Amino acid sequence: MIKIKDLQKRYKGFELNISMEVPEGTVTGLIGRNGAGKSTTIKSVLGLIRPDDGEIRVMDKVPQEFTAQDREAIGAALSDSGFSMVLTIKDVIGILKGFYKEFNEEEFCRRCKEQELPLDKQIKEFSSGMKAKLRVLTAMSHNAKLLVLDEPTAGLDVLARNDVLDLLRGYMEEDSSRSILISSHISSDLEGLCDDIYMINKGRIILHEDTDTILGQYGILKVSEDEYAAMDKQYVIAEKKDKFSHTCLTKEKQFYLDNYPNMVVENSSIDDMIVLMLGGKEK
């Protein structure tokens, strides 16, 4: 669905240089700190900025060559964009009718009602969660084959975030050939949604794994100075040293469970990986 090869985009003090892929029928997450390159990647995929080098193909086309029909097959929600605050959802419906031949007004209104979004209230009166839901519902409103979402849950409370994620799960369940590229710095949002995850830091991809692999094979080792000195470190990916101990990230959790029965070995979350790979010391 999306293929990115050696994409380069240079700004003063920052350079993006990545390769990644979003296969058909999958949800792919892009995680990293603010300023890591997530939004630049998303905007490059949508053709909103032109890369300095490299290749992007979306549904086997270059974004800058998209036709109106091609764009109708893509639903986008950007964290820094949206409709004018003086509009109502009724006004938005009129706009969407004009833009998208496949816009389904009945389904859109049904989903707005389910999410308790009033059709006749100005968007400026919406909460942050309501605005986020509207952006996602708009992206889903015209039978798009691909959703490209930049930080769709940023700034939302837990309940609003769960509502947005449930919308995306429903979108994928309706058609197994659909795909989603979603960026977020809230990694817990992605654990129950994404098939695979890319981690980006300073414009570079530093990790790509299936989510099941991250949650099943990766582990956190918590060891004393003496244990650290004696242990086999060949499977340690990153570590963080405290005053009297070491916390280590490994992809071979079972190796340490089998060979060091007294070692504290915990399951790894995506948050743990971010802390250790971006804030600790890589091996």
C-alpha positions as CSV (number, residue, x, y, z in Angstrom):
1,M,0.0,0.0,0.0
2,I,2.9,2.4,0.9
3,K,6.5,1.9,0.0
4,I,9.2,4.4,1.0
5,K,12.7,3.9,-0.1
6,D,15.6,6.1,1.0
7,L,13.3,9.1,1.6
8,Q,15.3,12.2,2.3
9,K,14.1,15.6,3.4
10,R,16.4,18.3,4.8
11,Y,15.6,21.3,6.9
12,K,18.0,23.5,8.8
13,G,19.2,21.4,11.8
14,F,17.2,18.3,10.8
15,E,17.4,15.6,8.1
16,L,14.9,12.8,7.5
17,N,16.4,9.6,5.9
18,I,14.2,6.6,6.1
19,S,12.8,3.5,4.4
20,M,9.6,1.8,5.4
21,E,6.6,-0.1,4.1
22,V,2.8,-0.4,4.9
23,P,1.5,-3.6,3.4
24,E,-2.1,-4.0,2.3
25,G,-4.5,-5.1,5.1
26,T,-2.2,-4.0,7.9
27,V,-2.0,-1.2,10.6
28,T,1.5,0.2,10.8
29,G,2.6,2.5,13.7
30,L,5.3,5.1,13.6
31,I,6.4,6.1,17.0
32,G,9.0,8.5,18.4
33,R,9.5,11.7,20.3
34,N,8.1,15.0,19.1
35,G,10.4,16.3,16.4
36,A,11.7,12.9,15.5
37,G,10.4,13.1,11.9
38,K,6.9,11.5,12.1
39,S,4.9,14.5,10.7
40,T,7.5,15.0,7.9
41,T,7.0,11.4,6.9
42,I,3.2,11.6,7.0
43,K,3.2,14.8,4.9
44,S,5.6,13.3,2.4
45,V,3.3,10.3,2.0
46,L,0.4,12.6,1.4
47,G,2.3,14.7,-1.1
48,L,2.0,17.8,1.0
49,I,5.8,18.3,0.9
50,R,8.2,17.2,-1.8
51,P,11.2,15.0,-0.8
52,D,14.7,16.0,-1.6
53,D,15.6,12.5,-2.6
54,G,14.3,8.9,-2.5
55,E,11.1,7.3,-3.6
56,I,7.6,7.1,-2.2
57,R,4.8,5.1,-3.8
58,V,1.3,5.0,-2.4
59,M,-1.0,2.5,-4.1
60,D,1.7,2.2,-6.7
61,K,1.7,5.9,-7.5
62,V,4.0,8.9,-6.7
63,P,2.1,11.3,-4.4
64,Q,2.8,14.3,-6.5
65,E,1.0,12.6,-9.4
66,F,-2.2,11.7,-7.5
67,T,-5.4,12.3,-9.4
68,A,-8.6,13.4,-7.7
69,Q,-9.7,9.7,-7.8
70,D,-6.5,8.6,-6.2
71,R,-6.9,11.1,-3.4
72,E,-10.4,9.9,-2.8
73,A,-9.0,6.5,-1.9
74,I,-6.9,8.1,0.9
75,G,-8.4,9.4,4.2
76,A,-6.1,11.7,6.1
77,A,-6.2,13.3,9.6
78,L,-3.4,15.7,10.6
79,S,-3.0,16.9,14.1
80,D,-2.4,20.5,12.9
81,S,-5.3,20.8,10.5
82,G,-9.1,20.7,10.5
83,F,-12.2,22.6,9.5
84,S,-12.9,26.2,10.3
85,M,-14.0,26.6,13.9
86,V,-17.2,28.5,12.8
87,L,-18.5,25.6,10.8
88,T,-21.0,23.0,12.1
89,I,-21.0,19.3,11.2
90,K,-23.9,20.1,8.9
91,D,-21.6,22.5,7.1
92,V,-18.9,19.9,7.0
93,I,-21.3,17.4,5.4
94,G,-21.9,19.8,2.5
95,I,-18.1,20.2,2.0
96,L,-17.5,16.4,2.0
97,K,-20.3,15.9,-0.5
98,G,-18.6,18.2,-2.9
99,F,-15.2,16.7,-2.4
100,Y,-15.9,12.9,-2.4
101,K,-18.1,10.9,-4.7
102,E,-18.1,8.0,-2.3
103,F,-19.1,10.1,0.8
104,N,-21.7,8.2,2.7
105,E,-23.8,10.8,4.5
106,E,-26.1,8.4,6.3
107,E,-23.2,6.4,7.7
108,F,-21.3,9.6,8.6
109,C,-24.3,11.0,10.5
110,R,-24.8,7.6,12.3
111,R,-21.2,7.6,13.5
112,C,-21.4,11.2,14.6
113,K,-24.5,10.4,16.6
114,E,-22.7,7.3,18.2
115,Q,-19.8,9.6,19.2
116,E,-22.2,12.2,20.6
117,L,-21.1,14.9,18.1
118,P,-23.9,17.4,17.6
119,L,-24.6,18.3,13.9
120,D,-25.7,21.9,14.5
121,K,-23.1,23.2,17.0
122,Q,-20.0,25.1,15.9
123,I,-16.8,23.2,16.0
124,K,-15.2,25.9,18.2
125,E,-17.6,24.7,21.0
126,F,-16.3,21.1,20.7
127,S,-13.9,19.6,23.2
128,S,-10.5,18.3,22.1
129,G,-11.8,14.8,22.1
130,M,-14.8,15.7,19.9
131,K,-12.5,17.5,17.4
132,A,-10.2,14.5,17.2
133,K,-13.2,12.2,16.6
134,L,-14.5,14.4,13.9
135,R,-11.1,14.4,12.1
136,V,-11.0,10.6,12.2
137,L,-14.7,10.2,11.1
138,T,-14.1,12.6,8.2
139,A,-11.1,10.5,7.1
140,M,-13.3,7.4,7.2
141,S,-16.3,9.0,5.6
142,H,-15.6,8.2,1.9
143,N,-14.7,4.5,1.8
144,A,-11.0,5.2,1.7
145,K,-8.7,2.2,1.2
146,L,-5.9,3.8,3.2
147,L,-6.0,6.0,6.3
148,V,-3.0,8.2,7.1
149,L,-3.2,9.6,10.6
150,D,-0.8,12.0,12.3
151,E,-1.1,11.9,16.1
152,P,-4.9,11.3,16.1
153,T,-5.0,10.8,19.9
154,A,-2.6,13.6,21.0
155,G,-3.9,15.6,23.9
156,L,-6.9,13.4,24.6
157,D,-7.9,11.7,27.9
158,V,-8.0,7.9,28.2
159,L,-11.7,7.6,27.3
160,A,-11.5,9.8,24.2
161,R,-8.4,8.0,23.1
162,N,-10.1,4.6,23.4
163,D,-13.1,5.9,21.4
164,V,-10.8,7.0,18.6
165,L,-8.9,3.7,18.6
166,D,-12.2,1.7,18.6
167,L,-13.3,3.7,15.4
168,L,-10.1,2.6,13.7
169,R,-10.5,-1.0,14.7
170,G,-14.0,-0.9,13.3
171,Y,-12.8,0.6,10.1
172,M,-10.3,-2.3,9.6
173,E,-12.9,-5.0,10.5
174,E,-15.2,-3.7,7.7
175,D,-12.7,-4.5,4.9
176,S,-9.6,-6.7,5.3
177,S,-7.8,-5.0,2.4
178,R,-7.7,-1.6,4.1
179,S,-4.5,-0.2,5.6
180,I,-3.6,2.4,8.2
181,L,-0.4,4.4,8.8
182,I,-0.7,6.0,12.2
183,S,1.9,8.1,14.0
184,S,1.9,8.7,17.7
185,H,4.2,9.4,20.7
186,I,1.7,7.6,22.9
187,S,2.9,4.1,22.4
188,S,0.3,2.3,24.5
189,D,-2.3,3.4,21.9
190,L,-0.5,1.3,19.3
191,E,0.0,-2.0,21.2
192,G,-3.6,-3.1,20.7
193,L,-4.0,-1.7,17.2
194,C,-0.9,-2.1,15.1
195,D,0.4,-5.1,13.3
196,D,3.9,-3.7,13.2
197,I,5.8,-0.7,14.5
198,Y,8.6,1.5,13.3
199,M,10.5,3.6,15.9
200,I,12.0,6.8,14.5
201,N,14.6,9.0,16.2
202,K,16.3,12.1,14.8
203,G,15.1,11.4,11.3
204,R,16.2,7.7,11.3
205,I,14.3,4.4,11.7
206,I,16.1,2.7,14.7
207,L,13.7,-0.3,15.1
208,H,11.1,-2.2,13.1
209,E,9.3,-5.2,14.5
210,D,5.9,-6.9,14.5
211,T,3.9,-5.9,17.6
212,D,3.6,-9.5,18.7
213,T,7.3,-9.9,18.6
214,I,7.8,-6.8,20.7
215,L,5.3,-8.0,23.3
216,G,6.3,-11.6,23.2
217,Q,10.1,-11.9,22.7
218,Y,11.5,-8.6,24.0
219,G,12.1,-8.3,27.8
220,I,13.5,-6.1,30.5
221,L,16.4,-7.4,32.6
222,K,16.9,-5.8,36.0
223,V,20.3,-6.8,37.4
224,S,22.7,-5.8,40.1
225,E,26.3,-4.7,39.3
226,D,27.6,-8.2,40.1
227,E,24.9,-9.9,38.0
228,Y,25.6,-7.5,35.1
229,A,29.4,-8.2,35.3
230,A,28.8,-12.0,35.1
231,M,26.0,-12.2,32.6
232,D,26.2,-12.9,28.8
233,K,25.5,-9.5,27.2
234,Q,25.4,-10.6,23.6
235,Y,21.6,-10.2,23.4
236,V,21.4,-6.9,25.2
237,I,20.2,-4.2,22.8
238,A,20.2,-1.2,25.1
239,E,20.7,-0.4,28.8
240,K,20.3,2.2,31.4
241,K,22.6,2.3,34.4
242,D,21.4,3.5,37.8
243,K,23.6,4.0,40.9
244,F,23.6,0.4,42.0
245,S,21.9,-1.6,39.1
246,H,21.4,-1.9,35.4
247,T,18.2,-2.1,33.4
248,C,18.7,-3.9,30.0
249,L,16.5,-4.4,26.9
250,T,16.8,-7.7,25.1
251,K,15.1,-9.4,22.2
252,E,16.0,-12.8,23.6
253,K,14.0,-12.8,26.8
254,Q,13.8,-16.6,26.9
255,F,17.6,-17.0,26.8
256,Y,17.9,-15.2,30.1
257,L,14.9,-17.0,31.6
258,D,16.5,-20.3,30.7
259,N,20.1,-19.5,31.7
260,Y,19.7,-17.1,34.7
261,P,16.8,-18.5,36.8
262,N,17.4,-16.0,39.6
263,M,17.5,-12.9,37.3
264,V,14.5,-10.5,37.3
265,V,13.2,-10.7,33.7
266,E,10.0,-8.8,32.9
267,N,7.9,-8.5,29.8
268,S,8.7,-5.4,27.7
269,S,6.2,-2.8,26.6
270,I,6.7,-0.3,23.8
271,D,7.2,2.4,26.4
272,D,10.0,0.4,27.9
273,M,11.7,0.2,24.5
274,I,11.4,3.9,23.9
275,V,12.9,4.8,27.3
276,L,15.8,2.4,26.9
277,M,16.5,2.9,23.2
278,L,16.0,6.7,23.1
279,G,17.0,7.5,26.7
280,G,19.5,4.8,27.5
281,K,22.7,3.5,25.9
282,E,22.4,1.4,22.8
283,K,24.8,-1.6,22.6
